[in-house]
Amino acid sequence: MTSRTRALRIVVGAEAARASVLARASLQAADLPDAVRTTLREVFGEDLDAPSAVRRIIEDVRATGDEAVARYTQRFDRSAFDTSEVTRAEIDAAFRAVDPDLVEAITFMADRVRRYHETQQRHAPRGFTEHGLGQIVRPMQRAGIYMAGTDAVLPSSIIHTVVPARVAGVEEIVGVSAARADGTIHPLKLVAAEVAGVQRIFRASGAQAVAALAFGTASIPRVDKIFGPGGLFVTLAKQQLYGTVGIDALFGPTETLVLADDSAAPDLCAADLLAQAEHDVLATPVLITTSLAHAEEVAAAVDEQLATLERASTAAQALARGGAVVASSLDEAVELANEFAPEHFCLLTRENERLVPLVRNAGGIFVGESSPEVLGDYVAGPSHVMPTGGSARFASPLSVNDFLRVISLVDVSPSEFRHIGPYAATLARAEGLTGHARAIEMRLEGR
């Protein structure tokens, strides 16, 4: 049974929910806006779908480096600039342009995120050696950060991506960002990058920026791994370049699932849903509740608050992708939520303490009225870069671990070699690998 109530559709029952509100579209099947299709036609002289356009851009960057990066960046961003790297003077000017209270807020956010990840670092993998075997833990040497945000500038994403890298001990952090029409990068981005610890910043965006970081150009250094969420073209480029360069994850549109019962204030449920909906027309806000009356109250509150948002048009389109689900019980609600595996899982029920242990698949759990997901976006502490699109079934939020590499260490003694070597030789011969066996047997024979 389904009904459409105002901006938020309401679906009753688990099976109806799985077929509608909780169904996800494939990344590869994402529809391109008409304006983007027109631009691709103008740039390439033919109609291309998103994966094909990204493939073409990657090959151009591989072949011509900086020239292709600048050409595509300027064309897609409708910007103009002569040099790709941001100067010290530009960063200093950004601090003068940004309100001091906002600089203080960004610094406060960075400090909170840093303290959390310093605690996390104490629980990260450690090197050890025991009986000649062990591991060495090293931070990567150079990380690339995609500094996302064009329509909505997101200094918080820069902080939440870069600070864990700094805590992990990454030697060099390189940032890339879209430029504005006059060739400048938004001062909020530059302030956040400086506070977080980005050492070099380049004007480059989209698939071409990802390709530049993957291959390296005359101007932009090649990195070991690329981090940070981005739009469809960034995500497809990361997917296509994985293996040439490390990537953190494939991030889809943001999503929040609010699991509530009739004790939850409808206006707060609505506010949490709208906080995600205003991000992006492709965002997915979902409510699962155990009461149809409560769902109706939340839907009414959504309508009332939607009218007051600056990004009401964006939020309205996102709401159409999500919706409200009426489950038969809180246990069924958790089961549906685990199947959906949301990026953000918000609990607003009388039984939060009982339900938290039942949550298996989520990027982050936000428990109770005083822990809204928006707090996690900014100043709670854990990185807000979290798995989307159901990948919370197998992936985790960004952490210091993503910037560390574990190197296995084998340093066995001669006596230990004489003990375990014959087993290795026997296994090698069983696999038909005579050279493997001889490499052991020659040592056992004293040669």
VEXDREN-2710 file (C-alpha; in Angstrom, 1 decimal):
% VEXDREN-2710
k/r/px/py/pz
1/MET/0.0/0.0/0.0
2/THR/1.4/3.4/-0.9
3/SER/0.3/7.0/-0.8
4/ARG/1.8/10.3/-1.7
5/THR/1.3/12.9/1.1
6/ARG/2.7/16.3/0.2
7/ALA/6.4/16.4/-0.6
8/LEU/7.2/13.2/1.3
9/ARG/5.6/10.0/-0.1
10/ILE/4.6/7.4/2.5
11/VAL/4.9/3.6/1.9
12/VAL/3.3/1.1/4.1
13/GLY/4.9/-2.4/4.5
14/ALA/8.3/-3.9/4.0
15/GLU/7.8/-5.3/0.5
16/ALA/6.4/-2.0/-0.8
17/ALA/9.3/-0.2/0.8
18/ARG/11.9/-2.5/-0.8
19/ALA/10.3/-1.9/-4.2
20/SER/10.2/1.9/-4.0
21/VAL/11.7/4.1/-1.3
22/LEU/14.5/1.7/-0.4
23/ALA/15.4/0.8/-4.0
24/ARG/18.6/2.3/-5.4
25/ALA/19.5/3.3/-9.0
26/SER/22.8/2.1/-10.5
27/LEU/25.6/4.6/-10.7
28/GLN/26.1/3.7/-14.4
29/ALA/22.5/4.3/-15.1
30/ALA/22.4/7.9/-13.7
31/ASP/20.6/10.3/-16.0
32/LEU/22.6/13.4/-17.1
33/PRO/20.9/16.7/-16.9
34/ASP/20.1/18.3/-20.3
35/ALA/22.6/21.0/-19.7
36/VAL/25.4/18.5/-19.1
37/ARG/24.5/16.5/-22.2
38/THR/24.6/19.8/-24.2
39/THR/28.0/20.6/-22.9
40/LEU/29.4/17.2/-23.6
41/ARG/28.1/17.5/-27.2
42/GLU/29.8/20.8/-27.6
43/VAL/33.1/19.6/-26.1
44/PHE/33.3/16.2/-27.9
45/GLY/31.2/16.8/-31.0
46/GLU/29.0/13.8/-30.3
47/ASP/26.5/12.4/-27.8
48/LEU/28.4/10.5/-25.1
49/ASP/27.1/8.9/-21.9
50/ALA/28.9/9.7/-18.7
51/PRO/31.3/6.6/-18.6
52/SER/32.4/7.2/-22.2
53/ALA/33.0/10.9/-21.7
54/VAL/35.1/10.1/-18.6
55/ARG/37.1/7.6/-20.6
56/ARG/37.8/10.1/-23.3
57/ILE/38.9/12.7/-20.7
58/ILE/41.2/10.3/-19.0
59/GLU/42.9/9.3/-22.3
60/ASP/43.4/13.0/-23.2
61/VAL/45.0/13.7/-19.8
62/ARG/47.3/10.7/-20.2
63/ALA/48.3/12.0/-23.6
64/THR/48.7/15.7/-23.1
65/GLY/48.8/16.3/-19.4
66/ASP/48.4/19.9/-18.2
67/GLU/46.9/21.1/-21.5
68/ALA/44.0/18.7/-21.3
69/VAL/43.5/19.3/-17.6
70/ALA/43.3/23.1/-18.1
71/ARG/41.1/22.8/-21.3
72/TYR/38.5/20.6/-19.7
73/THR/38.5/22.4/-16.3
74/GLN/38.0/25.8/-17.9
75/ARG/35.4/24.5/-20.3
76/PHE/33.3/22.6/-17.7
77/ASP/33.7/25.2/-15.0
78/ARG/33.4/28.1/-17.4
79/SER/36.5/29.6/-15.8
80/ALA/39.6/31.3/-17.0
81/PHE/43.1/31.2/-15.5
82/ASP/46.7/31.3/-16.6
83/THR/48.4/29.2/-13.9
84/SER/47.1/26.1/-12.3
85/GLU/48.8/26.2/-8.9
86/VAL/47.4/28.4/-6.2
87/THR/49.9/30.9/-4.7
88/ARG/50.7/31.8/-1.2
89/ALA/49.4/35.3/-1.9
90/GLU/46.0/33.8/-2.8
91/ILE/45.8/31.8/0.4
92/ASP/46.7/34.9/2.5
93/ALA/44.0/36.9/0.6
94/ALA/41.5/34.2/1.4
95/PHE/42.1/34.6/5.1
96/ARG/41.5/38.3/4.8
97/ALA/38.3/37.7/2.8
98/VAL/36.7/35.3/5.2
99/ASP/34.9/36.5/8.3
100/PRO/37.1/35.9/11.4
101/ASP/34.2/34.2/13.2
102/LEU/34.0/31.7/10.3
103/VAL/37.8/31.1/10.4
104/GLU/37.4/30.4/14.1
105/ALA/34.6/27.9/13.4
106/ILE/36.7/26.1/10.7
107/THR/39.6/26.0/13.1
108/PHE/37.3/24.6/15.9
109/MET/36.0/22.0/13.5
110/ALA/39.5/21.0/12.5
111/ASP/40.6/20.7/16.2
112/ARG/37.6/18.5/17.0
113/VAL/38.3/16.2/14.0
114/ARG/42.0/16.1/14.8
115/ARG/41.4/15.1/18.4
116/TYR/39.1/12.3/17.4
117/HIS/41.5/10.9/14.9
118/GLU/44.5/11.2/17.3
119/THR/42.5/8.9/19.6
120/GLN/41.7/6.7/16.6
121/GLN/45.4/6.6/15.7
122/ARG/46.2/5.1/19.1
123/HIS/44.0/2.2/18.1
124/ALA/45.3/1.9/14.6
125/PRO/47.5/-1.0/13.4
126/ARG/50.9/-1.2/15.0
127/GLY/54.1/-2.7/13.9
128/PHE/55.3/-5.9/15.6
129/THR/57.9/-8.7/15.2
130/GLU/57.4/-12.1/16.8
131/HIS/59.5/-15.2/16.0
132/GLY/60.9/-13.5/12.9
133/LEU/57.5/-12.5/11.5
134/GLY/55.7/-9.3/11.8
135/GLN/54.5/-6.1/10.2
136/ILE/55.7/-2.6/9.5
137/VAL/53.2/0.2/9.4
138/ARG/54.0/3.2/7.2
139/PRO/51.9/6.3/6.2
140/MET/51.7/6.8/2.4
141/GLN/54.0/9.4/0.9
142/ARG/51.6/11.5/-1.2
143/ALA/47.8/11.7/-1.0
144/GLY/45.5/13.6/-3.5
145/ILE/42.4/15.3/-2.1
146/TYR/39.5/16.2/-4.3
147/MET/38.1/19.4/-2.8
148/ALA/34.5/19.1/-3.8
149/GLY/31.8/21.7/-3.9
150/THR/30.7/24.1/-6.6
151/ASP/27.1/25.0/-6.1
152/ALA/27.5/24.5/-2.4
153/VAL/31.0/25.2/-1.1
154/LEU/32.0/22.5/1.4
155/PRO/35.0/23.5/3.6
156/SER/33.8/20.8/6.0
157/SER/34.6/18.1/3.5
158/ILE/38.1/19.3/3.2
159/ILE/38.7/19.3/6.9
160/HIS/37.1/15.8/7.3
161/THR/39.2/14.4/4.5
162/VAL/42.6/16.1/5.1
163/VAL/42.9/16.0/8.9
164/PRO/42.9/12.2/9.2
165/ALA/45.7/12.2/6.6
166/ARG/47.8/14.6/8.6
167/VAL/47.2/12.6/11.8
168/ALA/48.3/9.5/10.0
169/GLY/51.6/11.1/9.0
170/VAL/51.2/11.5/5.2
171/GLU/54.2/13.3/4.0
172/GLU/52.6/15.4/1.2
173/ILE/49.0/16.3/0.6
174/VAL/47.9/17.7/-2.8
175/GLY/44.5/19.3/-3.3
176/VAL/42.5/20.0/-6.5
177/SER/39.5/22.2/-6.8
178/ALA/37.2/23.7/-9.4
179/ALA/37.8/27.3/-10.2
180/ARG/35.2/30.1/-10.3
181/ALA/34.6/32.1/-13.5
182/ASP/37.4/34.5/-12.7
183/GLY/39.9/31.7/-12.1
184/THR/39.9/32.0/-8.3
185/ILE/39.1/29.2/-5.9
186/HIS/36.5/30.1/-3.3
187/PRO/38.3/31.6/-0.2
188/LEU/36.4/29.2/2.2
189/LYS/38.1/26.3/0.4
190/LEU/41.5/27.8/0.7
191/VAL/41.1/28.6/4.3
192/ALA/39.9/25.1/5.1
193/ALA/42.8/23.6/3.1
194/GLU/45.4/25.7/4.9
195/VAL/43.9/24.9/8.3
196/ALA/43.7/21.2/7.5
197/GLY/47.3/21.0/6.2
198/VAL/47.1/20.8/2.4
199/GLN/50.6/21.7/1.0
200/ARG/49.8/22.3/-2.7
201/ILE/46.5/23.3/-4.4
202/PHE/45.7/23.2/-8.1
203/ARG/42.9/24.5/-10.2
204/ALA/41.5/21.3/-11.6
205/SER/38.2/19.6/-11.4
206/GLY/36.1/16.6/-12.5
207/ALA/37.5/13.5/-14.2
208/GLN/40.5/15.5/-15.5
209/ALA/41.6/16.4/-12.0
210/VAL/41.4/12.7/-10.9
211/ALA/43.3/11.7/-14.0
212/ALA/46.0/14.3/-13.3
213/LEU/46.5/13.0/-9.8
214/ALA/46.6/9.4/-11.1
215/PHE/49.2/9.9/-13.9
216/GLY/50.9/13.1/-12.8
217/THR/51.5/16.0/-15.2
218/ALA/54.3/18.5/-15.6
219/SER/52.5/20.6/-12.9
220/ILE/50.5/18.3/-10.8
221/PRO/52.4/15.5/-9.0
222/ARG/51.3/11.9/-9.2
223/VAL/49.8/10.7/-5.9
224/ASP/49.6/7.3/-4.3
225/LYS/45.9/7.5/-3.5
226/ILE/43.0/9.8/-4.2
227/PHE/40.5/10.8/-1.5
228/GLY/37.3/12.9/-1.2
229/PRO/33.8/12.7/-2.6
230/GLY/32.8/14.3/-5.8
231/GLY/30.1/14.3/-8.5
232/LEU/29.3/11.6/-11.0
233/PHE/32.3/12.3/-13.3
234/VAL/34.7/12.3/-10.4
235/THR/33.3/9.0/-9.1
236/LEU/33.4/7.3/-12.6
237/ALA/37.0/8.5/-13.0
238/LYS/38.0/7.0/-9.7
239/GLN/36.3/3.8/-10.7
240/GLN/38.1/3.7/-14.1
241/LEU/41.5/4.6/-12.7
242/TYR/41.5/2.2/-9.8
243/GLY/44.7/0.2/-10.0
244/THR/46.6/3.0/-11.7
245/VAL/46.1/4.8/-8.4
246/GLY/44.6/3.9/-5.1
247/ILE/41.1/5.3/-4.3
248/ASP/39.3/5.7/-1.0
249/ALA/35.8/4.7/-2.2
250/LEU/33.2/5.3/-4.8
251/PHE/30.9/7.9/-3.3
252/GLY/27.3/8.3/-4.5
253/PRO/24.8/10.9/-3.4
254/THR/24.5/11.5/0.3
255/GLU/21.7/9.7/2.2
256/THR/20.2/9.7/5.7
257/LEU/17.8/7.2/7.2
258/VAL/15.9/8.3/10.3
259/LEU/14.4/5.4/12.3
260/ALA/11.8/6.8/14.6
261/ASP/8.8/5.8/16.7
262/ASP/5.9/8.0/17.7
263/SER/7.9/9.4/20.6
264/ALA/10.1/11.3/18.2
265/ALA/9.2/14.9/17.6
266/PRO/7.9/15.2/14.0
267/ASP/9.6/18.6/13.5
268/LEU/13.0/17.2/14.4
269/CYS/12.5/14.2/12.1
270/ALA/11.6/16.6/9.3
271/ALA/14.6/18.8/10.0
272/ASP/17.0/15.8/9.8
273/LEU/15.5/14.7/6.5
274/LEU/15.6/18.1/5.0
275/ALA/19.2/18.6/6.2
276/GLN/20.2/15.8/3.8
277/ALA/17.7/16.7/1.0
278/GLU/19.2/20.2/0.6
279/HIS/22.6/18.8/-0.3
280/ASP/21.8/17.6/-3.8
281/VAL/18.9/16.7/-6.0
282/LEU/20.2/13.1/-5.9
283/ALA/20.3/12.9/-2.1
284/THR/18.1/10.3/-0.5
285/PRO/16.3/11.1/2.8
286/VAL/14.4/8.2/4.3
287/LEU/12.2/7.9/7.3
288/ILE/11.2/4.5/8.8
289/THR/8.7/4.7/11.5
290/THR/6.2/2.3/13.2
291/SER/3.2/4.6/13.0
292/LEU/1.3/5.8/10.0
293/ALA/0.0/8.8/12.0
294/HIS/3.6/9.7/12.9
295/ALA/4.6/9.5/9.2
296/GLU/1.8/11.8/8.3
297/GLU/2.9/14.3/11.0
298/VAL/6.5/14.2/9.8
299/ALA/5.3/14.7/6.2
300/ALA/3.3/17.8/7.3
301/ALA/6.3/19.1/9.1
302/VAL/8.5/18.6/6.0
303/ASP/6.1/20.7/3.9
304/GLU/6.1/23.5/6.5
305/GLN/9.9/23.6/6.8
306/LEU/10.6/23.0/3.1
307/ALA/9.0/26.4/2.3
308/THR/11.6/28.2/4.4
309/LEU/14.8/26.7/2.9
310/GLU/17.1/28.7/0.6
311/ARG/17.6/25.4/-1.4
312/ALA/14.0/24.4/-1.4
313/SER/14.0/23.4/-5.0
314/THR/16.9/21.1/-4.5
315/ALA/15.4/19.6/-1.4
316/ALA/12.1/19.0/-3.0
317/GLN/13.7/17.0/-5.8
318/ALA/15.7/14.9/-3.3
319/LEU/12.6/14.2/-1.2
320/ALA/11.0/12.7/-4.3
321/ARG/13.8/10.1/-4.3
322/GLY/13.3/9.2/-0.7
323/GLY/10.2/8.9/1.4
324/ALA/8.7/7.5/4.6
325/VAL/8.2/3.8/5.3
326/VAL/5.8/2.5/7.9
327/ALA/7.1/-0.7/9.4
328/SER/5.2/-3.2/11.6
329/SER/7.7/-3.0/14.5
330/LEU/11.0/-1.5/15.5
331/ASP/12.7/-4.8/14.8
332/GLU/11.4/-4.9/11.3
333/ALA/12.5/-1.2/10.9
334/VAL/16.1/-2.1/11.9
335/GLU/16.0/-5.1/9.5
336/LEU/15.0/-2.8/6.6
337/ALA/17.6/-0.3/7.6
338/ASN/20.3/-2.9/7.7
339/GLU/19.3/-4.0/4.2
340/PHE/19.5/-0.4/3.0
341/ALA/22.8/0.1/4.7
342/PRO/22.6/3.9/4.9
343/GLU/25.4/6.3/5.0
344/HIS/23.8/8.0/8.0
345/PHE/21.6/6.1/10.5
346/CYS/19.7/8.3/12.9
347/LEU/17.9/6.7/15.9
348/LEU/15.0/8.7/17.5
349/THR/13.1/6.1/19.5
350/ARG/12.3/5.1/23.1
351/GLU/14.5/2.0/22.7
352/ASN/17.8/3.5/21.3
353/GLU/19.9/1.5/23.8
354/ARG/18.4/-1.8/22.7
355/LEU/18.5/-1.0/19.0
356/VAL/22.1/0.2/18.6
357/PRO/23.6/-3.4/19.0
358/LEU/21.2/-4.5/16.2
359/VAL/22.6/-2.0/13.7
360/ARG/25.0/-3.9/11.4
361/ASN/25.3/-1.8/8.3
362/ALA/25.7/1.9/8.5
363/GLY/28.4/4.5/7.9
364/GLY/27.6/6.2/11.2
365/ILE/25.0/5.9/13.9
366/PHE/23.5/9.1/15.4
367/VAL/21.7/8.3/18.7
368/GLY/19.0/10.6/20.1
369/GLU/17.9/14.2/19.8
370/SER/21.3/15.6/21.0
371/SER/23.3/13.7/18.3
372/PRO/21.8/14.8/15.0
373/GLU/23.6/13.8/11.8
374/VAL/24.4/17.5/11.1
375/LEU/26.6/17.6/14.2
376/GLY/28.6/14.8/12.5
377/ASP/28.8/16.9/9.3
378/TYR/30.8/19.5/11.2
379/VAL/32.1/19.2/14.7
380/ALA/31.3/15.8/16.3
381/GLY/34.8/14.4/15.4
382/PRO/34.6/11.3/13.2
383/SER/35.1/12.0/9.5
384/HIS/31.9/12.7/7.7
385/VAL/33.3/11.0/4.6
386/MET/31.2/7.8/4.8
387/PRO/30.2/4.9/2.6
388/THR/27.1/5.5/0.4
389/GLY/24.9/3.5/-2.0
390/GLY/24.7/0.5/0.3
391/SER/28.5/0.1/0.5
392/ALA/28.3/0.3/4.3
393/ARG/27.7/-3.5/4.0
394/PHE/31.4/-3.8/3.4
395/ALA/33.1/-0.4/3.8
396/SER/33.8/2.0/6.6
397/PRO/34.0/5.7/7.2
398/LEU/37.3/7.5/6.2
399/SER/39.9/7.0/9.0
400/VAL/43.6/7.2/9.7
401/ASN/43.8/3.6/8.6
402/ASP/43.0/4.6/5.0
403/PHE/46.3/6.6/4.9
404/LEU/48.4/3.8/6.4
405/ARG/50.0/0.8/4.7
406/VAL/50.9/-2.5/6.4
407/ILE/54.1/-4.1/5.1
408/SER/54.6/-7.8/6.1
409/LEU/58.0/-8.6/7.5
410/VAL/59.7/-12.0/7.2
411/ASP/63.0/-12.3/9.0
412/VAL/63.2/-15.9/10.2
413/SER/66.2/-17.4/11.8
414/PRO/68.3/-20.2/10.2
415/SER/66.9/-22.7/12.7
416/GLU/63.4/-21.7/12.0
417/PHE/64.1/-21.9/8.2
418/ARG/65.3/-25.5/8.7
419/HIS/62.1/-26.3/10.5
420/ILE/59.6/-24.8/8.1
421/GLY/61.5/-25.0/4.8
422/PRO/60.8/-28.7/4.0
423/TYR/57.0/-28.1/4.2
424/ALA/57.3/-25.2/1.8
425/ALA/59.3/-27.4/-0.6
426/THR/56.8/-30.2/-0.4
427/LEU/53.9/-27.8/-1.2
428/ALA/55.8/-26.2/-4.1
429/ARG/56.4/-29.6/-5.8
430/ALA/52.8/-30.5/-5.3
431/GLU/51.9/-27.4/-7.2
432/GLY/54.3/-28.2/-10.0
433/LEU/56.6/-25.2/-9.2
434/THR/60.0/-26.8/-9.3
435/GLY/61.8/-23.5/-9.2
436/HIS/60.1/-22.7/-5.9
437/ALA/61.0/-26.0/-4.4
438/ARG/64.7/-25.7/-5.5
439/ALA/65.0/-22.2/-3.9
440/ILE/64.2/-23.8/-0.6
441/GLU/66.0/-27.1/-1.1
442/MET/69.3/-25.5/-2.2
443/ARG/69.3/-23.6/1.1
444/LEU/68.5/-26.7/3.1
445/GLU/71.4/-28.5/1.4
446/GLY/73.7/-25.6/2.5
447/ARG/74.3/-24.1/-0.9
END
